[in-house]
Amino acid sequence: MSEQSETPIQAAAEPRWWQRVGMLDRVRIGLLVAGGLCVATGLLPRADAAANLRRIGPLLLFLGSVIVLAELARQAQVFDVIAHRLAIIGRGNYVALFLLCVLFAATTTMVLNLDTTAVLLTPVMLALAGPARIPPLPLAMTTLWLANTASVLLPVSNLTNLLAANRVGLDGTDFAAAMWLPQVASIAVTMACLWLWYWRRGSRGVDRYLPPEPIRPEGGRERALLYATAAACVLFIAAIPVVGDRIGIAATVAAAIAVAAFAFLDRSALRWSLIPWRLLVFVIGLFLVVPTLGRLGLSHLMRNVIGSDPGAAGAFRAAASGAGLANLANNLPAYTAGEAVIPAANHTQLLALLIGTDVGSVLTPWASLATLLCLEFCRTHGTRVPMARFVVSGAVLAVTATAAATAALVWTR
């Protein structure tokens, strides 16, 4: 009797499944539903929808695989070991720590993916702040900004890069040859803005930090997982200049190695939640909704704004348009909307659009998924990001870094 009387109370207290879905998840699911409705109502022809999904199939394979690889590397403490070692190498000197953190965040973004930096490096950096007695905001902003501004060097660095590399017919090596100087320019400007707004003595508030103790896995199983997942990451990084447009396969193989290691040594870590369904749903929804908006007038607007000049003026217009639309909406729809109206032969203009959407998406919290993720981790870790400061400093960085990177692109081409 008592059990039956408690059941309604328990049922009422337990939240429904839709109450457990966060706001961002509702936006992602809503975007996918909106995309499905676009196809069902004929606003987006089914042939166009199928072509878009075939185009992003390899990209989804890469994105899903690299996130699984990075998440297992996090569980094996690969990123924690590196972050603590960097702080130890810095020996309490903030200038040294700043340079090492920039190197770590930029490298992770360039060779793995900006979302990997956002999802995995942000919590690692914030967790490092406590033991080392480091103010968390400089660490958080280093990760947040470089997740965007360091994402132009390789096709794997950003989902938009994979789309652009396919459009202009560049493999990983050729893409890096075209974008290395814009990447250097973007990182240099980012470093200057980071130091000015967040890392200098007046902003961080202390002179030195306390180097933390190194992380040493205690058991043989933990060490084996660390070495195996680290080896999988190194294998993937080494494969980037070799595999060309088959980067999704390389990421899948590397992720499979990490999964096999965990299956043998710690099977409890292998859960369905490792698969980044939220990110995949978001991307699929975007590639159904944005083409529909293009058919409804967005393409006409973007064509008028970007123009078709293949020279320097056209490149700067494309970069500014990409950055502007990315901060109004999001960098993925900004790139796809701009790509649709740029003539196929205007490779420099297309790469400039890419710079605008990658580097310039630091002004508003929703400008990129990486920015949203970084800010969400800051919130859950109790790190306050002053929004006025975030917007003003982001505006300075967006304008200067985009201009510098675009100028570097025009100069080399």
C-alpha positions as a Markdown table, in Angstrom:
| # | Residue | x | y | z |
|---|---|---|---|---|
| 1 | Met | 0.0 | 0.0 | 0.0 |
| 2 | Ser | 2.7 | 2.4 | 1.0 |
| 3 | Glu | 4.7 | 1.6 | -2.1 |
| 4 | Gln | 1.7 | 2.4 | -4.3 |
| 5 | Ser | 1.1 | 5.7 | -2.6 |
| 6 | Glu | 4.8 | 6.7 | -3.1 |
| 7 | Thr | 4.8 | 6.0 | -6.8 |
| 8 | Pro | 2.9 | 9.1 | -7.9 |
| 9 | Ile | 5.0 | 11.3 | -5.7 |
| 10 | Gln | 8.2 | 9.8 | -7.1 |
| 11 | Ala | 6.9 | 10.1 | -10.7 |
| 12 | Ala | 6.0 | 13.8 | -10.1 |
| 13 | Ala | 9.4 | 14.5 | -8.5 |
| 14 | Glu | 11.4 | 12.8 | -11.3 |
| 15 | Pro | 11.9 | 15.3 | -14.2 |
| 16 | Arg | 10.6 | 14.3 | -17.6 |
| 17 | Trp | 13.1 | 13.5 | -20.4 |
| 18 | Trp | 12.4 | 16.9 | -22.1 |
| 19 | Gln | 13.1 | 18.7 | -18.8 |
| 20 | Arg | 16.5 | 17.1 | -18.7 |
| 21 | Val | 17.4 | 18.4 | -22.2 |
| 22 | Gly | 19.4 | 21.6 | -22.0 |
| 23 | Met | 18.7 | 24.8 | -23.9 |
| 24 | Leu | 21.5 | 24.3 | -26.4 |
| 25 | Asp | 20.3 | 20.7 | -27.0 |
| 26 | Arg | 16.8 | 22.0 | -27.7 |
| 27 | Val | 18.2 | 24.5 | -30.2 |
| 28 | Arg | 20.2 | 21.7 | -31.9 |
| 29 | Ile | 17.2 | 19.4 | -32.1 |
| 30 | Gly | 15.0 | 22.3 | -33.2 |
| 31 | Leu | 17.4 | 23.1 | -36.0 |
| 32 | Leu | 17.3 | 19.4 | -37.2 |
| 33 | Val | 13.5 | 19.4 | -37.1 |
| 34 | Ala | 13.4 | 22.7 | -39.0 |
| 35 | Gly | 15.7 | 21.2 | -41.6 |
| 36 | Gly | 13.4 | 18.2 | -41.9 |
| 37 | Leu | 10.4 | 20.4 | -42.4 |
| 38 | Cys | 12.3 | 22.3 | -45.1 |
| 39 | Val | 12.7 | 19.1 | -47.0 |
| 40 | Ala | 9.2 | 17.8 | -46.3 |
| 41 | Thr | 7.5 | 21.0 | -47.4 |
| 42 | Gly | 9.6 | 21.3 | -50.6 |
| 43 | Leu | 11.3 | 24.5 | -49.6 |
| 44 | Leu | 14.5 | 22.5 | -50.1 |
| 45 | Pro | 14.3 | 20.0 | -52.9 |
| 46 | Arg | 15.1 | 16.4 | -51.8 |
| 47 | Ala | 17.8 | 16.2 | -54.5 |
| 48 | Asp | 19.6 | 19.2 | -53.0 |
| 49 | Ala | 19.2 | 17.9 | -49.5 |
| 50 | Ala | 20.6 | 14.5 | -50.5 |
| 51 | Ala | 23.6 | 16.2 | -52.2 |
| 52 | Asn | 24.3 | 18.3 | -49.1 |
| 53 | Leu | 24.2 | 15.2 | -46.8 |
| 54 | Arg | 26.5 | 13.3 | -49.2 |
| 55 | Arg | 28.9 | 16.2 | -49.1 |
| 56 | Ile | 29.1 | 16.3 | -45.3 |
| 57 | Gly | 29.1 | 12.5 | -44.8 |
| 58 | Pro | 32.9 | 12.3 | -44.7 |
| 59 | Leu | 33.0 | 15.4 | -42.5 |
| 60 | Leu | 30.6 | 13.9 | -40.0 |
| 61 | Leu | 32.8 | 10.7 | -39.9 |
| 62 | Phe | 35.9 | 12.9 | -39.1 |
| 63 | Leu | 34.1 | 15.0 | -36.6 |
| 64 | Gly | 32.6 | 12.1 | -34.7 |
| 65 | Ser | 35.8 | 10.1 | -34.7 |
| 66 | Val | 38.1 | 12.9 | -33.6 |
| 67 | Ile | 35.8 | 13.8 | -30.7 |
| 68 | Val | 35.7 | 10.2 | -29.5 |
| 69 | Leu | 39.5 | 10.0 | -29.8 |
| 70 | Ala | 40.0 | 13.3 | -27.9 |
| 71 | Glu | 37.5 | 12.3 | -25.2 |
| 72 | Leu | 39.2 | 9.0 | -24.6 |
| 73 | Ala | 42.6 | 10.8 | -24.5 |
| 74 | Arg | 41.1 | 13.1 | -21.8 |
| 75 | Gln | 40.0 | 10.1 | -19.8 |
| 76 | Ala | 43.4 | 8.7 | -20.1 |
| 77 | Gln | 44.8 | 12.0 | -18.8 |
| 78 | Val | 46.8 | 12.8 | -21.9 |
| 79 | Phe | 45.8 | 16.5 | -21.8 |
| 80 | Asp | 46.1 | 16.8 | -18.0 |
| 81 | Val | 49.7 | 15.4 | -18.1 |
| 82 | Ile | 50.6 | 17.9 | -20.9 |
| 83 | Ala | 49.0 | 20.9 | -19.2 |
| 84 | His | 50.7 | 20.2 | -15.8 |
| 85 | Arg | 54.0 | 19.6 | -17.5 |
| 86 | Leu | 53.7 | 23.0 | -19.3 |
| 87 | Ala | 53.0 | 24.7 | -16.0 |
| 88 | Ile | 56.0 | 23.0 | -14.4 |
| 89 | Ile | 58.2 | 24.1 | -17.2 |
| 90 | Gly | 57.1 | 27.7 | -16.8 |
| 91 | Arg | 58.6 | 27.7 | -13.2 |
| 92 | Gly | 56.1 | 30.2 | -11.9 |
| 93 | Asn | 56.9 | 32.8 | -14.7 |
| 94 | Tyr | 53.7 | 34.1 | -16.3 |
| 95 | Val | 55.4 | 35.1 | -19.5 |
| 96 | Ala | 56.7 | 31.6 | -20.0 |
| 97 | Leu | 53.3 | 30.1 | -19.0 |
| 98 | Phe | 51.5 | 32.4 | -21.4 |
| 99 | Leu | 53.7 | 31.3 | -24.3 |
| 100 | Leu | 53.4 | 27.6 | -23.4 |
| 101 | Cys | 49.6 | 27.8 | -23.1 |
| 102 | Val | 49.4 | 29.6 | -26.5 |
| 103 | Leu | 51.5 | 26.8 | -28.0 |
| 104 | Phe | 49.4 | 24.1 | -26.4 |
| 105 | Ala | 46.0 | 25.6 | -27.4 |
| 106 | Ala | 47.1 | 26.6 | -30.9 |
| 107 | Thr | 48.6 | 23.1 | -31.6 |
| 108 | Thr | 45.5 | 21.3 | -30.3 |
| 109 | Thr | 43.3 | 23.4 | -32.5 |
| 110 | Met | 45.4 | 23.1 | -35.6 |
| 111 | Val | 46.1 | 19.4 | -35.6 |
| 112 | Leu | 43.0 | 18.0 | -33.9 |
| 113 | Asn | 40.0 | 20.4 | -34.2 |
| 114 | Leu | 38.7 | 23.6 | -32.7 |
| 115 | Asp | 35.8 | 21.7 | -31.0 |
| 116 | Thr | 38.4 | 19.4 | -29.4 |
| 117 | Thr | 40.1 | 22.4 | -27.9 |
| 118 | Ala | 36.8 | 23.7 | -26.6 |
| 119 | Val | 35.5 | 20.4 | -25.3 |
| 120 | Leu | 38.6 | 19.0 | -23.7 |
| 121 | Leu | 41.2 | 21.7 | -23.3 |
| 122 | Thr | 38.9 | 24.3 | -21.6 |
| 123 | Pro | 38.1 | 22.1 | -18.5 |
| 124 | Val | 41.8 | 21.0 | -18.3 |
| 125 | Met | 43.0 | 24.6 | -18.2 |
| 126 | Leu | 40.3 | 25.6 | -15.7 |
| 127 | Ala | 41.2 | 22.6 | -13.5 |
| 128 | Leu | 44.9 | 23.6 | -13.6 |
| 129 | Ala | 44.0 | 27.0 | -12.2 |
| 130 | Gly | 43.3 | 25.7 | -8.7 |
| 131 | Pro | 46.5 | 23.7 | -8.0 |
| 132 | Ala | 48.7 | 26.3 | -9.6 |
| 133 | Arg | 46.8 | 29.2 | -8.0 |
| 134 | Ile | 46.4 | 30.8 | -11.5 |
| 135 | Pro | 43.5 | 33.2 | -12.2 |
| 136 | Pro | 41.2 | 31.1 | -14.4 |
| 137 | Leu | 40.0 | 33.9 | -16.8 |
| 138 | Pro | 43.3 | 34.2 | -18.7 |
| 139 | Leu | 43.5 | 30.5 | -19.2 |
| 140 | Ala | 39.8 | 30.3 | -20.3 |
| 141 | Met | 40.2 | 33.2 | -22.8 |
| 142 | Thr | 43.4 | 31.7 | -24.2 |
| 143 | Thr | 41.5 | 28.5 | -25.0 |
| 144 | Leu | 38.4 | 30.3 | -26.3 |
| 145 | Trp | 40.1 | 32.7 | -28.6 |
| 146 | Leu | 42.7 | 30.3 | -30.0 |
| 147 | Ala | 40.0 | 27.6 | -30.6 |
| 148 | Asn | 38.8 | 30.1 | -33.3 |
| 149 | Thr | 41.8 | 32.1 | -34.4 |
| 150 | Ala | 44.2 | 29.1 | -34.7 |
| 151 | Ser | 41.8 | 27.1 | -36.8 |
| 152 | Val | 42.9 | 28.1 | -40.3 |
| 153 | Leu | 46.1 | 26.2 | -41.0 |
| 154 | Leu | 44.9 | 22.7 | -41.9 |
| 155 | Pro | 41.7 | 21.2 | -43.3 |
| 156 | Val | 41.1 | 19.3 | -40.0 |
| 157 | Ser | 41.4 | 22.4 | -37.9 |
| 158 | Asn | 37.8 | 23.5 | -38.6 |
| 159 | Leu | 34.8 | 22.0 | -40.3 |
| 160 | Thr | 34.6 | 24.9 | -42.6 |
| 161 | Asn | 38.2 | 24.3 | -43.7 |
| 162 | Leu | 37.2 | 20.8 | -44.8 |
| 163 | Leu | 34.5 | 22.3 | -47.0 |
| 164 | Ala | 36.8 | 24.9 | -48.4 |
| 165 | Ala | 39.6 | 22.5 | -49.1 |
| 166 | Asn | 37.2 | 20.3 | -51.1 |
| 167 | Arg | 35.9 | 23.4 | -53.0 |
| 168 | Val | 39.3 | 24.7 | -54.1 |
| 169 | Gly | 40.8 | 21.2 | -54.6 |
| 170 | Leu | 43.6 | 21.5 | -52.0 |
| 171 | Asp | 45.0 | 18.5 | -50.0 |
| 172 | Gly | 46.3 | 19.0 | -46.5 |
| 173 | Thr | 49.9 | 20.0 | -47.6 |
| 174 | Asp | 48.7 | 22.5 | -50.2 |
| 175 | Phe | 46.1 | 23.9 | -47.9 |
| 176 | Ala | 48.8 | 24.5 | -45.2 |
| 177 | Ala | 51.1 | 26.1 | -47.8 |
| 178 | Ala | 48.4 | 28.6 | -48.7 |
| 179 | Met | 47.3 | 29.3 | -45.1 |
| 180 | Trp | 50.5 | 29.2 | -43.0 |
| 181 | Leu | 51.2 | 32.9 | -43.1 |
| 182 | Pro | 47.6 | 33.9 | -42.4 |
| 183 | Gln | 47.7 | 31.5 | -39.5 |
| 184 | Val | 50.9 | 33.0 | -38.1 |
| 185 | Ala | 49.4 | 36.5 | -38.5 |
| 186 | Ser | 46.2 | 35.5 | -36.7 |
| 187 | Ile | 48.0 | 33.9 | -33.8 |
| 188 | Ala | 50.4 | 36.8 | -33.4 |
| 189 | Val | 47.5 | 39.3 | -33.2 |
| 190 | Thr | 45.7 | 37.0 | -30.8 |
| 191 | Met | 48.7 | 36.8 | -28.5 |
| 192 | Ala | 48.9 | 40.6 | -28.4 |
| 193 | Cys | 45.2 | 40.9 | -27.6 |
| 194 | Leu | 45.4 | 38.2 | -25.0 |
| 195 | Trp | 48.3 | 39.9 | -23.2 |
| 196 | Leu | 46.7 | 43.3 | -23.4 |
| 197 | Trp | 43.3 | 42.3 | -22.2 |
| 198 | Tyr | 43.8 | 39.3 | -19.9 |
| 199 | Trp | 47.4 | 38.3 | -19.2 |
| 200 | Arg | 49.3 | 41.5 | -18.2 |
| 201 | Arg | 50.0 | 42.2 | -14.6 |
| 202 | Gly | 47.2 | 44.6 | -14.2 |
| 203 | Ser | 44.7 | 42.0 | -15.5 |
| 204 | Arg | 45.8 | 38.8 | -13.8 |
| 205 | Gly | 46.5 | 40.5 | -10.4 |
| 206 | Val | 49.5 | 38.4 | -9.3 |
| 207 | Asp | 53.2 | 38.2 | -10.1 |
| 208 | Arg | 53.9 | 34.5 | -10.1 |
| 209 | Tyr | 52.1 | 31.2 | -9.9 |
| 210 | Leu | 52.7 | 28.0 | -8.1 |
| 211 | Pro | 54.0 | 25.2 | -10.3 |
| 212 | Pro | 51.8 | 22.1 | -9.7 |
| 213 | Glu | 52.9 | 18.6 | -9.1 |
| 214 | Pro | 53.3 | 16.4 | -12.1 |
| 215 | Ile | 50.6 | 13.9 | -12.9 |
| 216 | Arg | 51.9 | 10.3 | -12.8 |
| 217 | Pro | 49.5 | 7.4 | -13.4 |
| 218 | Glu | 49.9 | 5.0 | -10.5 |
| 219 | Gly | 48.9 | 1.6 | -11.9 |
| 220 | Gly | 50.0 | -0.3 | -14.9 |
| 221 | Arg | 46.6 | -0.2 | -16.5 |
| 222 | Glu | 46.5 | 3.6 | -16.2 |
| 223 | Arg | 49.9 | 3.9 | -17.7 |
| 224 | Ala | 49.0 | 1.6 | -20.6 |
| 225 | Leu | 45.9 | 3.6 | -21.4 |
| 226 | Leu | 47.9 | 6.9 | -21.3 |
| 227 | Tyr | 50.5 | 5.5 | -23.7 |
| 228 | Ala | 48.0 | 3.8 | -26.0 |
| 229 | Thr | 45.8 | 6.9 | -26.4 |
| 230 | Ala | 48.8 | 9.2 | -26.7 |
| 231 | Ala | 50.1 | 6.9 | -29.5 |
| 232 | Ala | 46.8 | 7.0 | -31.3 |
| 233 | Cys | 46.8 | 10.8 | -31.2 |
| 234 | Val | 50.4 | 10.9 | -32.5 |
| 235 | Leu | 49.4 | 8.5 | -35.3 |
| 236 | Phe | 46.5 | 10.7 | -36.3 |
| 237 | Ile | 48.7 | 13.8 | -36.3 |
| 238 | Ala | 51.4 | 12.1 | -38.4 |
| 239 | Ala | 48.8 | 10.9 | -40.9 |
| 240 | Ile | 47.4 | 14.4 | -41.6 |
| 241 | Pro | 49.8 | 15.4 | -44.3 |
| 242 | Val | 49.7 | 12.0 | -45.9 |
| 243 | Val | 46.0 | 11.0 | -46.2 |
| 244 | Gly | 44.8 | 14.0 | -48.1 |
| 245 | Asp | 41.0 | 14.2 | -48.2 |
| 246 | Arg | 40.6 | 10.8 | -46.4 |
| 247 | Ile | 41.2 | 12.4 | -43.1 |
| 248 | Gly | 38.0 | 11.0 | -41.7 |
| 249 | Ile | 39.4 | 7.5 | -42.2 |
| 250 | Ala | 42.6 | 8.4 | -40.4 |
| 251 | Ala | 40.6 | 9.8 | -37.5 |
| 252 | Thr | 38.4 | 6.6 | -37.4 |
| 253 | Val | 41.5 | 4.4 | -37.3 |
| 254 | Ala | 43.1 | 6.4 | -34.5 |
| 255 | Ala | 39.8 | 6.4 | -32.6 |
| 256 | Ala | 39.5 | 2.7 | -33.1 |
| 257 | Ile | 43.0 | 2.2 | -31.5 |
| 258 | Ala | 41.9 | 4.2 | -28.5 |
| 259 | Val | 38.6 | 2.3 | -28.2 |
| 260 | Ala | 40.4 | -1.0 | -28.4 |
| 261 | Ala | 42.8 | 0.0 | -25.6 |
| 262 | Phe | 39.8 | 1.0 | -23.4 |
| 263 | Ala | 37.9 | -2.2 | -24.4 |
| 264 | Phe | 40.8 | -4.2 | -23.1 |
| 265 | Leu | 41.8 | -2.2 | -20.1 |
| 266 | Asp | 38.7 | -0.2 | -19.0 |
| 267 | Arg | 35.5 | -1.2 | -20.7 |
| 268 | Ser | 33.4 | 0.9 | -18.3 |
| 269 | Ala | 34.6 | 4.0 | -20.0 |
| 270 | Leu | 33.1 | 3.1 | -23.4 |
| 271 | Arg | 29.6 | 4.6 | -23.4 |
| 272 | Trp | 27.3 | 5.7 | -26.2 |
| 273 | Ser | 27.6 | 9.2 | -24.8 |
| 274 | Leu | 31.1 | 9.3 | -26.3 |
| 275 | Ile | 29.5 | 9.8 | -29.7 |
| 276 | Pro | 29.0 | 13.6 | -30.1 |
| 277 | Trp | 25.4 | 13.4 | -31.3 |
| 278 | Arg | 24.7 | 17.0 | -30.3 |
| 279 | Leu | 27.4 | 18.2 | -32.6 |
| 280 | Leu | 26.4 | 15.9 | -35.4 |
| 281 | Val | 22.7 | 16.9 | -35.1 |
| 282 | Phe | 23.7 | 20.6 | -35.2 |
| 283 | Val | 25.8 | 20.2 | -38.4 |
| 284 | Ile | 23.1 | 18.2 | -40.2 |
| 285 | Gly | 20.4 | 20.7 | -39.3 |
| 286 | Leu | 22.6 | 23.6 | -40.5 |
| 287 | Phe | 23.2 | 22.0 | -43.8 |
| 288 | Leu | 19.5 | 21.6 | -44.4 |
| 289 | Val | 18.4 | 25.0 | -43.1 |
| 290 | Val | 21.1 | 27.2 | -44.6 |
| 291 | Pro | 20.5 | 26.1 | -48.2 |
| 292 | Thr | 16.8 | 26.7 | -47.7 |
| 293 | Leu | 17.5 | 30.3 | -46.5 |
| 294 | Gly | 19.8 | 30.7 | -49.5 |
| 295 | Arg | 16.8 | 29.9 | -51.8 |
| 296 | Leu | 14.7 | 32.3 | -49.9 |
| 297 | Gly | 16.9 | 35.3 | -50.4 |
| 298 | Leu | 20.1 | 34.9 | -48.3 |
| 299 | Ser | 22.1 | 34.1 | -51.4 |
| 300 | His | 21.1 | 37.3 | -53.1 |
| 301 | Leu | 22.0 | 39.3 | -50.1 |
| 302 | Met | 25.4 | 37.7 | -49.7 |
| 303 | Arg | 26.1 | 38.1 | -53.4 |
| 304 | Asn | 25.6 | 41.8 | -53.1 |
| 305 | Val | 27.7 | 42.1 | -50.0 |
| 306 | Ile | 30.6 | 39.9 | -51.1 |
| 307 | Gly | 30.8 | 40.7 | -54.8 |
| 308 | Ser | 32.8 | 38.8 | -57.3 |
| 309 | Asp | 36.1 | 40.7 | -57.4 |
| 310 | Pro | 38.9 | 38.1 | -57.5 |
| 311 | Gly | 41.5 | 40.6 | -56.2 |
| 312 | Ala | 42.4 | 42.2 | -52.9 |
| 313 | Ala | 39.2 | 44.2 | -52.5 |
| 314 | Gly | 37.1 | 41.2 | -53.1 |
| 315 | Ala | 39.1 | 39.2 | -50.5 |
| 316 | Phe | 38.7 | 41.8 | -47.8 |
| 317 | Arg | 35.0 | 42.1 | -48.6 |
| 318 | Ala | 34.6 | 38.4 | -48.3 |
| 319 | Ala | 36.5 | 38.2 | -45.0 |
| 320 | Ala | 34.5 | 41.1 | -43.5 |
| 321 | Ser | 31.2 | 39.6 | -44.7 |
| 322 | Gly | 32.1 | 36.2 | -43.2 |
| 323 | Ala | 33.1 | 37.7 | -39.9 |
| 324 | Gly | 30.0 | 39.9 | -39.7 |
| 325 | Leu | 27.5 | 37.1 | -40.5 |
| 326 | Ala | 29.4 | 34.7 | -38.2 |
| 327 | Asn | 28.9 | 37.0 | -35.3 |
| 328 | Leu | 25.2 | 37.7 | -36.2 |
| 329 | Ala | 24.4 | 34.0 | -36.7 |
| 330 | Asn | 27.2 | 31.4 | -36.5 |
| 331 | Asn | 30.3 | 30.6 | -38.5 |
| 332 | Leu | 29.1 | 27.5 | -40.2 |
| 333 | Pro | 26.0 | 29.1 | -41.9 |
| 334 | Ala | 28.1 | 32.2 | -42.6 |
| 335 | Tyr | 30.6 | 30.1 | -44.5 |
| 336 | Thr | 28.1 | 28.0 | -46.4 |
| 337 | Ala | 26.1 | 31.1 | -47.3 |
| 338 | Gly | 29.1 | 32.9 | -48.6 |
| 339 | Glu | 30.6 | 29.9 | -50.4 |
| 340 | Ala | 27.4 | 29.5 | -52.4 |
| 341 | Val | 27.8 | 33.0 | -54.1 |
| 342 | Ile | 31.6 | 33.1 | -54.7 |
| 343 | Pro | 32.6 | 32.2 | -58.2 |
| 344 | Ala | 34.4 | 28.8 | -58.4 |
| 345 | Ala | 37.5 | 30.3 | -59.8 |
| 346 | Asn | 37.9 | 32.9 | -57.0 |
| 347 | His | 40.1 | 30.8 | -54.7 |
| 348 | Thr | 41.6 | 33.7 | -52.9 |
| 349 | Gln | 38.2 | 35.2 | -52.2 |
| 350 | Leu | 36.9 | 31.9 | -50.9 |
| 351 | Leu | 39.9 | 31.4 | -48.6 |
| 352 | Ala | 39.4 | 35.0 | -47.3 |
| 353 | Leu | 35.8 | 34.2 | -46.5 |
| 354 | Leu | 37.1 | 31.2 | -44.6 |
| 355 | Ile | 39.4 | 33.5 | -42.6 |
| 356 | Gly | 36.6 | 35.8 | -41.8 |
| 357 | Thr | 34.3 | 32.9 | -40.5 |
| 358 | Asp | 37.1 | 31.2 | -38.6 |
| 359 | Val | 39.1 | 34.0 | -37.1 |
| 360 | Gly | 36.4 | 36.7 | -36.9 |
| 361 | Ser | 33.9 | 34.6 | -34.9 |
| 362 | Val | 35.0 | 35.8 | -31.4 |
| 363 | Leu | 32.8 | 38.9 | -30.9 |
| 364 | Thr | 29.5 | 37.3 | -29.8 |
| 365 | Pro | 28.9 | 34.2 | -27.6 |
| 366 | Trp | 27.1 | 32.3 | -30.4 |
| 367 | Ala | 29.5 | 33.1 | -33.2 |
| 368 | Ser | 30.9 | 29.6 | -33.1 |
| 369 | Leu | 30.1 | 26.3 | -31.4 |
| 370 | Ala | 33.5 | 26.3 | -29.9 |
| 371 | Thr | 32.8 | 29.7 | -28.2 |
| 372 | Leu | 29.5 | 28.4 | -26.9 |
| 373 | Leu | 31.2 | 25.3 | -25.5 |
| 374 | Cys | 34.0 | 27.3 | -23.8 |
| 375 | Leu | 31.6 | 29.7 | -22.2 |
| 376 | Glu | 29.4 | 26.8 | -21.0 |
| 377 | Phe | 32.5 | 25.2 | -19.3 |
| 378 | Cys | 33.4 | 28.5 | -17.7 |
| 379 | Arg | 29.9 | 28.7 | -16.3 |
| 380 | Thr | 29.9 | 25.1 | -14.9 |
| 381 | His | 33.4 | 25.7 | -13.4 |
| 382 | Gly | 32.3 | 28.9 | -11.7 |
| 383 | Thr | 34.5 | 31.1 | -13.9 |
| 384 | Arg | 32.9 | 34.5 | -14.6 |
| 385 | Val | 33.5 | 36.0 | -18.0 |
| 386 | Pro | 32.5 | 39.7 | -17.9 |
| 387 | Met | 30.3 | 40.1 | -21.0 |
| 388 | Ala | 31.1 | 43.7 | -21.7 |
| 389 | Arg | 34.8 | 43.0 | -21.6 |
| 390 | Phe | 34.3 | 39.9 | -23.7 |
| 391 | Val | 32.5 | 41.7 | -26.4 |
| 392 | Val | 34.8 | 44.8 | -26.6 |
| 393 | Ser | 38.0 | 42.7 | -26.5 |
| 394 | Gly | 36.4 | 40.3 | -29.0 |
| 395 | Ala | 35.6 | 43.1 | -31.4 |
| 396 | Val | 39.2 | 44.4 | -31.3 |
| 397 | Leu | 40.5 | 40.9 | -31.9 |
| 398 | Ala | 38.0 | 40.1 | -34.7 |
| 399 | Val | 38.8 | 43.2 | -36.7 |
| 400 | Thr | 42.6 | 43.2 | -36.3 |
| 401 | Ala | 43.2 | 39.4 | -36.6 |
| 402 | Thr | 40.9 | 39.1 | -39.6 |
| 403 | Ala | 42.5 | 42.1 | -41.3 |
| 404 | Ala | 46.0 | 40.8 | -40.6 |
| 405 | Ala | 45.3 | 37.2 | -41.7 |
| 406 | Thr | 43.5 | 38.4 | -44.9 |
| 407 | Ala | 46.4 | 40.8 | -45.7 |
| 408 | Ala | 48.8 | 37.9 | -45.3 |
| 409 | Leu | 46.7 | 35.7 | -47.6 |
| 410 | Val | 46.5 | 38.4 | -50.3 |
| 411 | Trp | 50.3 | 39.1 | -50.1 |
| 412 | Thr | 51.2 | 35.4 | -50.5 |
| 413 | Arg | 48.8 | 34.8 | -53.4 |
